[in-house]
Amino acid sequence: YKAEFDALNIRIISILMDSKEAVKIEKDVKPDFQIMVDRGGKLTDLLGIRHKNANPIRGQDLPQSGTFLFTREGKLVWHTLAENYQRRPGPDEILAAARANL
């Protein structure tokens, strides 16, 4: 799917609040997308997706899993929030949303 996203000039960025988790993912998974760390949770709060005390072991806040499409100008044109982090939109759904909204 990377070529299809590239053809639409779409950059995929994963945003995590935990820098240790980000480093682990980059080391273990070696994704072909950028990972950014939202240490203070400013972006998480701006998007309204902070899940208070979501980590049952450490009690830390986590962002709710979501997928967002922004224009180059920063306008939000499509998004979806996952009730379960294991069930997110697949690339076909994201590409269809991009084609319809960008």
C-alpha positions as CSV (number, residue, x, y, z in Angstrom):
1,Y,0.0,0.0,0.0
2,K,3.0,2.3,0.4
3,A,3.0,3.2,-3.3
4,E,-0.7,4.1,-3.2
5,F,-0.2,6.4,-0.2
6,D,2.9,7.9,-1.9
7,A,0.9,8.5,-5.1
8,L,-1.6,10.5,-3.1
9,N,1.2,12.4,-1.4
10,I,0.1,11.0,2.0
11,R,2.6,10.7,4.9
12,I,1.8,8.3,7.6
13,I,2.9,9.4,11.1
14,S,2.3,7.4,14.3
15,I,2.0,9.6,17.4
16,L,2.8,8.0,20.8
17,M,3.0,9.6,24.3
18,D,5.7,7.2,25.5
19,S,9.1,7.8,24.2
20,K,10.4,4.4,25.4
21,E,7.6,2.7,23.5
22,A,8.5,4.7,20.4
23,V,12.2,3.7,20.6
24,K,11.2,0.1,21.1
25,I,8.9,0.1,18.0
26,E,11.5,1.8,15.8
27,K,14.1,-0.8,17.0
28,D,11.9,-3.9,16.9
29,V,9.5,-3.3,14.1
30,K,11.5,-0.8,11.9
31,P,8.3,0.7,10.4
32,D,8.4,2.5,7.1
33,F,6.6,5.5,8.6
34,Q,7.6,8.3,11.0
35,I,7.0,8.0,14.7
36,M,6.6,11.2,16.7
37,V,6.4,11.5,20.5
38,D,3.8,13.7,22.1
39,R,5.5,13.9,25.5
40,G,3.3,16.4,27.2
41,G,0.2,15.2,25.4
42,K,-0.5,18.6,23.8
43,L,-1.5,17.1,20.4
44,T,-3.5,14.4,22.2
45,D,-5.4,17.0,24.1
46,L,-5.9,19.2,20.9
47,L,-7.4,16.2,19.2
48,G,-9.5,15.4,22.3
49,I,-8.3,11.8,22.5
50,R,-6.7,11.6,25.9
51,H,-7.8,8.4,27.8
52,K,-7.2,9.2,31.5
53,N,-5.5,6.4,33.4
54,A,-5.8,4.0,30.5
55,N,-2.8,2.0,31.3
56,P,-4.1,-0.5,33.9
57,I,-0.6,-1.4,35.2
58,R,1.0,2.1,35.5
59,G,-2.2,4.2,35.5
60,Q,-0.8,6.5,32.9
61,D,-2.8,8.4,30.3
62,L,-2.9,7.1,26.8
63,P,-4.2,8.5,23.6
64,Q,-7.3,6.8,22.2
65,S,-6.4,5.1,18.9
66,G,-7.5,7.2,16.0
67,T,-6.8,7.8,12.4
68,F,-6.8,11.4,11.1
69,L,-6.4,12.9,7.6
70,F,-5.3,16.5,7.3
71,T,-4.7,18.6,4.2
72,R,-1.3,20.2,3.7
73,E,-2.8,23.3,5.2
74,G,-3.6,21.5,8.4
75,K,-7.4,21.2,7.9
76,L,-8.9,18.0,9.4
77,V,-10.9,16.4,6.6
78,W,-11.6,12.9,8.0
79,H,-11.1,10.9,11.1
80,T,-12.2,7.8,12.9
81,L,-11.7,6.7,16.5
82,A,-11.3,3.1,17.5
83,E,-13.1,1.8,20.5
84,N,-10.6,-1.0,20.6
85,Y,-7.0,-0.3,19.7
86,Q,-6.8,-3.7,17.9
87,R,-9.6,-2.7,15.5
88,R,-8.4,0.2,13.3
89,P,-9.3,1.1,9.8
90,G,-7.3,-0.8,7.2
91,P,-5.4,0.8,4.4
92,D,-8.2,0.3,1.9
93,E,-10.6,2.3,4.1
94,I,-8.0,5.1,4.7
95,L,-7.2,5.3,0.9
96,A,-10.9,5.5,0.1
97,A,-11.3,8.3,2.7
98,A,-8.3,10.1,1.2
99,R,-9.6,9.9,-2.3
100,A,-13.0,11.2,-1.2
101,N,-11.7,14.0,1.0
102,L,-8.3,15.3,-0.3
